[in-house]
């Protein structure tokens, strides 16, 4: 099949979060399965700076393109890069994309993001015709590309008459709500008023309405999207499209997250050499200036410091946890108030608690390998990747039963012989505390069972090959339905 990925970030090129992981891994897996995949994304300054070191790799894909609206004329270029045997096309419009940040300047979100990414959607459709690529499916991701199905629905060129759109919601909390006045590219579109409510456009909502098929990143999150809380207010729209909504679990990139080959670790290990994991624990304790004791359970956490990640549950119980024989290491950056609370707590408990304000890949890998337990008490988690990394490293996840966490971690009370972690349901500090205490008791009272749980986790796999096979099946089904419906 001819598949287009329209996406705002791709790992190795530019990344701010988990969306980029999907932007890299899924196209590669689809290509490996024999499909013809291209990626289209904005030509950000960060990418331009990166490719300046290898200008010969970059080519002009076509002549300069022009888009017209009633209020503006856009002249843009299309650059082409062969990346891992996939053609990546960059929409080069410096006024919108040659900026220091992708979505913000580091402090404030760009107030013209609605315009920037609406233009990007229109440019994708324009350039596909110019380069002569006839897609079976255009796969759009999150609000940044949500207006593409809308624009394609009203495209009168005939070029996309046999093209389906698949729209993946990676996180419904981010919806791309913008005033129509701030979007010259859409302001005079003849059908745009159907998408305007109180002067605003909700781009995620438009994607839900116009895409041929809607997907999300785990089966449980698909169910949660049908509720008011889980969909952040868009449940009516999603319930109306329920028959076209499916959850496909993301995969994990085991080429980067594998304790057998991880060069960030002091000593590599596997299921057969699990004892070597102790070297990573000692290294993590040393990094965190904690006593280097192997017989004390160490809880690790690496994440953005946001309310979504469950700090409203964790912060109130930290004092309770200090009554136990335990060590805790948290690595991350984000909400200044959460940072301040964690930093202050660390100063009062230097022997048991360490907060590292910031992020580095080395620290992330060391926590995954060195901790005995990994904390993910999320308010919501569409898929989650760290619990998959943790399982691969023999680090037992402690998670809340939401989204992809529920789909990937099996609690001991659910299946004693197949358990891979500890799971709690209620969104309360008390429920998290009870779950952590269960895990600590298990560590101290059942060391052999604890080791078997580690081994089961390391033998669990969530591959992108499996995800790609599900998506390919879905693409074919959607295209078939489109043709049957004509």
VOGU-3710 file (C-alpha; in Angstrom, 3 decimals, decimal comma):
1> xxxxxxxxxx> 0,000/0,000/0,000  1,002/3,640/-0,469  0,957/5,165/3,001  1,604/8,786/3,979  2,547/9,696/7,534  1,634/13,336/8,210  3,166/14,071/11,586  4,742/16,919/13,526  7,778/15,094/14,938  9,908/12,010/14,281
11> xxxxxxxxxx> 12,572/10,614/16,567  16,143/11,123/15,281  14,946/14,214/13,393  13,108/16,196/16,072  11,413/15,075/19,278  9,501/16,508/22,228  7,669/13,381/23,404  6,271/9,927/22,676  4,633/11,048/19,414  8,102/11,104/17,847
21> xxxxxxxxxx> 8,716/7,486/18,896  5,653/6,408/16,924  6,671/8,688/14,047  9,873/6,712/13,691  9,039/3,153/14,688  5,700/2,586/12,938  6,776/3,751/9,440  9,933/1,634/9,727  7,910/-1,440/10,710  5,429/-0,850/7,872
31> xxxxxxxxxx> 8,268/-0,464/5,382  9,813/-3,690/6,671  6,460/-5,387/6,040  6,637/-4,348/2,385  4,554/-1,175/2,241  5,544/2,018/0,446  5,697/4,636/3,210  6,617/8,300/3,071  6,729/10,799/5,933  5,784/14,476/5,661
41> xxxxxxxxxx> 6,648/16,937/8,418  7,553/20,607/8,891  11,101/21,755/8,183  11,913/23,070/11,638  15,019/25,076/12,424  16,249/22,196/14,594  16,134/19,883/11,570  17,782/22,459/9,314  20,618/22,887/11,819  21,048/19,138/12,063
51> xxxxxxxxxx> 21,120/18,602/8,292  23,526/21,467/7,691  26,231/18,978/8,649  25,229/16,734/5,727  23,726/18,978/3,012  24,340/16,401/0,286  21,654/14,186/1,809  18,981/16,838/1,285  17,338/17,376/-2,100  14,605/19,554/-3,542
61> xxxxxxxxxx> 11,541/17,355/-4,087  9,794/19,652/-6,574  9,618/23,237/-7,737  8,459/25,938/-5,337  4,816/25,477/-4,405  2,105/28,092/-3,932  -1,078/27,988/-1,876  -3,703/30,702/-2,101  -6,335/31,807/0,376  -8,507/34,903/0,215
71> xxxxxxxxxx> -6,275/36,628/2,733  -2,777/35,301/2,034  -0,464/33,720/-0,532  1,999/31,076/0,661  5,147/30,230/-1,328  6,914/27,198/0,134  9,565/24,664/-0,790  9,587/20,907/-0,303  12,828/19,243/0,719  13,477/15,518/0,553
81> xxxxxxxxxx> 15,662/13,266/2,696  16,266/9,542/2,362  16,144/8,407/5,976  16,439/4,698/6,805  15,307/3,960/3,221  12,139/6,037/3,734  11,574/9,286/1,860  10,927/12,094/4,323  9,501/15,283/2,843  9,829/18,578/4,697
91> xxxxxxxxxx> 7,458/21,502/4,222  9,837/24,461/4,192  8,073/27,698/5,089  10,573/29,639/7,223  8,099/32,202/8,533  6,253/29,418/10,371  8,842/26,736/11,013  12,301/28,339/11,195  11,916/29,045/14,902  13,879/28,024/17,968
101> xxxxxxxxxx> 11,109/25,773/19,275  8,610/23,419/17,686  5,437/24,398/19,515  6,810/27,115/21,810  9,831/29,314/22,428  10,611/27,334/25,571  8,406/29,475/27,777  5,287/30,457/25,848  3,307/28,470/23,285  3,330/30,139/19,870
111> xxxxxxxxxx> 0,019/31,969/19,520  -0,151/31,175/15,790  0,121/27,390/16,167  -3,361/26,962/14,733  -2,317/28,815/11,596  1,076/27,089/11,350  -0,291/23,568/11,419  -3,421/24,306/9,357  -1,118/25,591/6,632  1,008/22,456/7,051
121> xxxxxxxxxx> -2,076/20,259/6,436  -2,907/22,147/3,253  0,713/22,004/2,106  0,758/18,208/2,527  -2,162/17,781/0,129  -0,646/20,245/-2,327  2,793/18,636/-2,417  1,465/15,073/-2,773  -0,047/16,077/-6,098  3,141/17,865/-7,138
131> xxxxxxxxxx> 5,395/14,874/-6,490  2,838/12,467/-7,982  2,472/10,252/-4,909  -1,000/8,680/-4,916  -1,744/7,533/-1,344  -4,085/4,741/-0,371  -4,010/6,081/3,194  -2,928/9,319/4,825  -2,219/8,625/8,481  -2,603/11,803/10,572
141> xxxxxxxxxx> -1,420/12,200/14,145  -2,834/14,396/16,918  -4,252/17,902/16,571  -1,304/19,173/14,514  -2,584/17,259/11,475  -6,265/17,043/12,441  -7,410/19,582/9,842  -6,047/17,457/7,000  -9,111/15,136/6,834  -11,327/18,240/6,841
151> xxxxxxxxxx> -9,383/19,853/3,986  -9,272/16,600/2,025  -13,037/16,147/2,393  -13,546/19,423/0,521  -10,766/18,929/-2,030  -12,285/19,059/-5,525  -9,232/18,005/-7,533  -10,313/14,352/-7,615  -6,768/13,339/-6,702  -7,781/11,959/-3,306
161> xxxxxxxxxx> -11,071/10,327/-4,251  -9,693/6,861/-3,421  -7,615/7,947/-0,413  -8,673/7,115/3,153  -7,612/9,074/6,221  -6,672/7,457/9,522  -6,474/9,823/12,480  -4,624/8,709/15,612  -5,298/10,376/18,952  -2,126/10,078/21,009
171> xxxxxxxxxx> -3,386/12,253/23,880  -6,879/13,746/23,941  -5,803/16,325/26,524  -4,182/18,337/23,734  -6,905/19,420/21,327  -5,578/22,396/19,359  -8,242/24,947/20,260  -7,702/28,236/18,412  -9,675/31,316/17,442  -10,676/31,279/13,784
181> xxxxxxxxxx> -9,476/34,890/13,535  -5,935/33,674/14,244  -5,957/31,221/11,307  -5,776/33,078/7,973  -5,331/29,771/6,156  -8,791/28,578/7,216  -10,610/31,833/7,860  -12,241/32,065/4,427  -12,649/28,343/3,692  -16,236/27,959/2,400
191> xxxxxxxxxx> -17,059/25,134/4,846  -15,095/26,233/7,912  -18,032/27,724/9,828  -19,330/24,220/10,535  -16,220/23,768/12,683  -16,473/27,044/14,584  -18,031/27,234/18,042  -18,022/30,555/19,859  -15,358/31,823/17,492  -13,037/28,868/18,171
201> xxxxxxxxxx> -12,009/25,758/16,246  -11,247/22,548/18,115  -8,907/20,818/15,689  -8,965/17,433/17,423  -12,746/17,511/17,139  -12,510/18,208/13,398  -10,151/15,281/12,942  -12,619/13,014/14,746  -15,481/14,215/12,565  -13,844/13,960/9,137
211> xxxxxxxxxx> -11,316/11,099/9,310  -12,308/7,834/7,680  -11,032/5,887/10,692  -10,013/6,939/14,206  -7,405/5,074/16,205  -5,689/5,515/19,521  -2,677/3,985/21,168  -4,134/1,272/23,410  -7,413/-0,684/23,643  -8,222/0,575/27,143
221> xxxxxxxxxx> -7,633/4,210/26,149  -10,093/3,690/23,279  -12,723/2,784/25,874  -11,746/5,710/28,098  -12,181/8,103/25,166  -15,881/7,249/25,177  -16,234/8,861/28,624  -16,350/12,561/29,458  -13,342/12,355/31,768  -11,217/10,212/29,462
231> xxxxxxxxxx> -11,933/12,276/26,349  -11,549/15,660/28,052  -15,016/16,649/26,909  -15,117/15,134/23,403  -16,970/11,928/24,336  -20,162/12,857/22,431  -18,169/13,191/19,207  -16,323/9,944/19,833  -19,422/8,003/20,837  -20,983/9,118/17,545
241> xxxxxxxxxx> -17,972/7,584/15,731  -17,620/4,590/18,057  -17,835/2,035/15,262  -14,860/3,747/13,576  -12,706/3,915/16,735  -10,110/1,276/17,565  -7,211/1,074/20,011  -3,946/-0,446/18,773  -1,217/-0,784/21,361  2,050/0,979/20,600
251> xxxxxxxxxx> 5,176/-1,128/20,384  8,474/-0,723/22,174  11,812/-0,051/20,506  13,893/-2,876/21,954  16,875/-1,877/19,850  17,271/1,120/22,162  15,867/-0,393/25,339  17,594/-3,707/25,920  19,734/-4,404/29,007  21,814/-6,913/27,047
261> xxxxxxxxxx> 23,252/-4,186/24,777  22,599/-0,918/26,639  25,863/1,064/26,586  24,624/3,386/29,346  24,811/0,572/31,906  27,918/-0,298/33,931  27,287/-3,986/33,221  24,898/-5,580/30,734  22,571/-8,353/31,791  19,833/-10,688/30,575
271> xxxxxxxxxx> 17,320/-13,157/31,996  20,191/-15,634/32,418  22,494/-13,091/34,085  19,948/-11,151/36,132  22,375/-10,917/39,057  24,368/-8,370/37,001  21,479/-5,914/37,376  22,934/-5,153/40,840  25,742/-3,160/39,169  23,173/-0,737/37,758
281> xxxxxxxxxx> 21,484/-0,432/41,135  24,792/0,433/42,778  25,542/2,981/40,037  22,112/4,592/40,460  22,547/4,776/44,241  25,938/6,378/43,742  24,533/8,901/41,265  21,759/9,762/43,727  24,146/9,920/46,738  22,099/7,224/48,476
291> xxxxxxxxxx> 23,574/4,418/50,613  24,757/1,641/48,293  22,706/-1,188/49,770  21,449/-3,993/47,577  18,913/-5,296/50,101  16,778/-2,129/50,196  14,092/-1,812/47,482  14,695/1,165/45,207  11,738/2,869/43,509  12,506/4,866/40,369
301> xxxxxxxxxx> 10,502/7,359/38,344  11,384/9,204/35,110  8,757/11,496/33,612  7,533/15,000/32,926  6,581/16,580/36,224  2,909/17,168/35,453  -0,380/16,456/37,142  -1,077/13,771/34,524  1,801/11,673/35,843  0,183/11,234/39,249
311> xxxxxxxxxx> 2,076/13,637/41,493  -1,248/14,548/43,101  -1,297/10,974/44,420  2,415/10,648/45,163  3,332/13,885/46,958  0,841/13,419/49,843  2,218/9,954/50,719  5,978/10,600/50,560  6,167/11,087/54,332  4,372/7,758/54,843
321> xxxxxxxxxx> 6,849/6,011/52,556  9,786/7,345/54,559  8,660/5,119/57,471  9,614/2,087/55,374  12,992/0,670/54,412  12,982/2,092/50,903  14,869/4,395/48,549  13,238/6,616/45,905  14,860/8,340/42,911  12,802/10,689/40,719
331> xxxxxxxxxx> 14,214/12,200/37,519  12,351/14,800/35,506  11,492/18,390/34,800  8,260/20,303/34,405  5,833/21,997/36,786  7,891/24,416/38,952  5,721/23,771/42,019  6,199/20,011/41,773  9,948/20,565/41,288  10,083/22,760/44,378
341> xxxxxxxxxx> 8,133/20,247/46,496  10,341/17,345/45,427  13,530/19,325/45,939  12,487/20,418/49,415  11,501/16,864/50,359  14,860/15,549/49,115  16,715/18,006/51,355  14,874/16,670/54,397  15,406/12,992/53,492  18,857/12,745/51,880
351> xxxxxxxxxx> 19,372/9,094/52,841  16,154/7,788/51,292  15,029/10,245/48,604  16,698/11,905/45,630  15,227/14,281/43,080  17,228/15,020/39,920  15,776/18,121/38,276  16,412/17,685/34,563  16,554/14,947/31,996  19,294/12,962/30,323
361> xxxxxxxxxx> 19,084/9,756/28,337  21,811/8,234/30,491  19,886/8,907/33,689  16,698/7,505/32,164  18,420/4,247/31,210  20,158/3,975/34,566  16,887/4,386/36,473  15,186/1,763/34,296  17,999/-0,690/34,954  18,946/0,222/38,521
371> xxxxxxxxxx> 15,543/0,482/40,188  13,714/-2,525/41,608  10,340/-0,897/40,973  9,277/1,781/38,494  6,496/4,197/39,521  3,802/5,246/37,011  0,767/6,311/39,087  -0,721/8,263/36,185  -4,041/10,097/36,179  -4,323/8,964/32,564
381> xxxxxxxxxx> -1,826/7,322/30,224  -2,934/6,743/26,609  -0,246/4,094/26,099  2,917/4,715/28,082  6,367/3,456/27,180  8,274/3,458/30,455  6,346/0,496/31,818  7,410/-1,457/28,707  11,033/-0,389/29,204  10,803/-1,370/32,863
391> xxxxxxxxxx> 9,530/-4,846/32,059  12,381/-5,341/29,584  14,909/-4,385/32,273  13,468/-6,602/34,999  12,225/-3,546/36,876  8,730/-4,209/38,171  6,142/-1,503/37,309  3,799/-0,014/39,906  1,027/1,547/37,831  -2,529/2,809/37,902
401> xxxxxxxxxx> -5,073/0,778/35,885  -5,546/3,307/33,095  -4,941/3,298/29,336  -1,959/1,363/28,101  -0,748/0,716/31,658  -3,752/-1,530/32,228  -3,138/-3,265/28,886  0,528/-4,048/29,538  0,961/-4,754/33,279  -0,625/-7,774/35,006
411> xxxxxxxxxx> -1,220/-7,425/38,759  -0,401/-10,283/41,084  -3,991/-10,353/42,351  -5,186/-10,705/38,767  -2,911/-13,617/37,861  -0,472/-14,909/40,468  1,460/-17,043/37,988  1,437/-14,516/35,152  1,900/-11,308/37,121  4,375/-8,717/35,883
421> xxxxxxxxxx> 3,690/-5,826/38,277  1,473/-4,088/40,800  -1,656/-2,204/39,753  -4,104/0,034/41,633  -7,433/1,457/40,476  -8,680/4,304/42,631  -7,314/7,786/41,802  -6,295/8,504/45,412  -3,055/8,812/47,406  -4,295/6,083/49,757
431> xxxxxxxxxx> -4,718/3,590/46,887  -1,199/4,314/45,628  0,250/3,945/49,131  -1,485/0,597/49,611  -0,167/-0,612/46,239  3,424/0,412/47,021  3,197/-1,302/50,410  2,029/-4,497/48,697  5,051/-4,278/46,418  7,480/-3,658/49,300
441> xxxxxxxxxx> 6,065/-6,590/51,256  6,464/-8,808/48,189  10,106/-7,736/47,835  10,957/-8,586/51,438  8,776/-11,645/52,012  8,951/-13,442/48,661  12,386/-12,865/47,091  12,192/-15,914/44,805  8,735/-14,947/43,552  10,012/-11,396/43,065
451> xxxxxxxxxx> 12,784/-12,746/40,819  10,296/-14,832/38,829  8,169/-11,728/38,290  11,246/-9,913/36,995  11,940/-12,751/34,564  8,340/-12,792/33,291  8,579/-9,082/32,622  11,838/-9,477/30,710  10,261/-12,190/28,578  7,243/-10,004/27,722
461> xxxxxxxxxx> 7,381/-8,245/24,375  5,294/-5,492/22,786  6,711/-5,203/19,283  6,211/-2,632/16,557  5,968/-5,508/14,082  2,746/-6,609/15,785  1,425/-3,029/15,840  2,323/-2,523/12,170  0,485/-5,720/11,211  -2,642/-4,439/12,979
471> xxxxxxxxxx> -2,374/-1,060/11,256  -1,805/-2,627/7,834  -4,891/-4,776/8,315  -6,825/-1,678/9,354  -5,608/0,353/6,349  -6,687/-2,382/3,966  -10,075/-2,683/5,659  -10,700/1,075/5,515  -9,722/1,343/1,832  -11,917/-1,652/1,024
481> xxxxxx> -14,896/-0,087/2,817  -14,363/3,163/0,945  -14,413/1,417/-2,417  -17,470/-0,654/-1,480  -19,269/2,502/-0,379  -18,928/4,178/-3,775
//
